[in-house]
Amino acid sequence: MTSSDAVESLAALAQEHRLAAYRLLVQAGEPGLSAGAIAERLDLPASSLSFHLMHLVRAGLIEQQRQGRSQIYRANYVAMTGLIDFLTENCCGGASCTPTVACATVAREDAA
């Protein structure tokens, strides 16, 4: 993933409704969801949802497929993994990152 790809992906996610739709599709898994189901779950008008989904499609974060009269949307897990890998490349100063470190950080924050 290039820096410009990462910027485009992050820009697409930097809006409340698009982020909510993306997270919903990640949770839905491979079967994906129809546009109607997404609109219903997020309580968004179809016209607004269509606008937001197109941003995510253009960024490559989701894919769409026509099934009969419906558009089915799915998360593009390869793109998601690429973005995560790009963001975490050389994290922790090159040291091995372990869940223990993350858990210890959360525990300290909870204790505060």
C-alpha positions in Angstrom: 0.0 0.0 0.0 1.3 3.5 -0.9 0.9 6.6 1.2 -1.6 8.0 -1.2 -3.7 4.8 -1.0 -3.6 5.0 2.8 -4.7 8.6 2.8 -7.6 7.8 0.4 -8.7 4.9 2.7 -8.4 7.0 5.8 -10.3 9.9 4.2 -13.1 7.6 3.2 -13.3 6.4 6.8 -13.1 9.9 8.3 -16.9 10.4 8.3 -19.3 9.0 11.0 -21.7 7.2 8.6 -19.1 5.8 6.4 -17.1 4.4 9.4 -20.3 2.9 10.8 -21.2 1.3 7.4 -17.7 -0.1 7.1 -17.6 -1.5 10.6 -21.0 -3.1 9.9 -19.7 -4.7 6.7 -16.6 -6.0 8.5 -18.8 -7.6 11.1 -21.2 -9.1 8.4 -18.4 -11.1 7.0 -18.2 -12.7 3.5 -22.0 -12.8 2.9 -22.1 -9.0 3.1 -25.3 -6.9 3.4 -27.7 -5.4 0.9 -27.9 -1.6 0.7 -31.4 -1.8 2.2 -30.2 -3.8 5.2 -27.3 -1.3 5.8 -29.7 1.6 5.5 -32.1 0.0 8.0 -29.4 -0.9 10.6 -27.8 2.6 10.4 -31.2 4.4 10.1 -30.0 6.3 7.0 -32.0 7.3 3.9 -31.0 5.2 0.9 -29.8 8.3 -1.1 -27.4 9.3 1.7 -26.2 5.7 2.2 -25.5 5.3 -1.5 -23.3 8.4 -1.5 -21.3 7.1 1.5 -21.0 3.6 0.1 -19.6 4.9 -3.2 -16.8 6.7 -1.2 -15.9 3.4 0.4 -16.0 1.6 -3.0 -13.8 4.2 -4.6 -11.3 3.8 -1.8 -11.3 0.1 -2.4 -12.4 -0.7 1.2 -15.6 -2.4 0.1 -16.8 -4.2 -2.9 -20.3 -4.3 -4.4 -22.0 -7.0 -6.4 -25.5 -7.0 -8.0 -27.6 -10.0 -6.8 -31.0 -9.8 -8.6 -32.5 -6.5 -7.8 -30.2 -5.8 -4.8 -26.7 -4.4 -4.4 -24.7 -6.5 -2.0 -21.7 -4.8 -0.2 -18.8 -6.6 1.4 -15.7 -5.5 3.2 -12.5 -5.9 1.2 -10.4 -7.7 3.8 -7.3 -7.6 1.7 -7.5 -3.8 1.6 -8.2 -3.6 5.3 -5.2 -5.8 6.1 -3.1 -3.7 3.8 -4.1 -0.5 5.6 -3.5 -2.0 9.0 -0.1 -3.4 7.9 0.8 0.1 6.4 -0.1 1.8 9.7 1.7 -0.6 11.9 4.8 -1.1 9.7 7.9 -0.8 11.9 5.8 -0.2 15.0 7.3 -0.3 18.4 10.6 1.0 17.1 11.2 -2.3 15.4 10.8 -4.3 18.6 8.4 -7.2 18.7 4.9 -6.0 19.5 3.1 -8.4 21.8 -0.5 -8.4 23.1 0.9 -8.2 26.6 2.1 -4.7 25.9 -1.3 -3.7 24.6 -3.0 -5.4 27.5 -0.7 -3.7 30.0 -1.5 -0.3 28.4 -5.2 -0.9 28.7 -4.9 -2.0 32.3 -3.0 1.1 33.2 -5.6 3.3 31.5 -8.4 1.4 33.3 -6.7 1.9 36.7 -6.4 5.7 36.1 
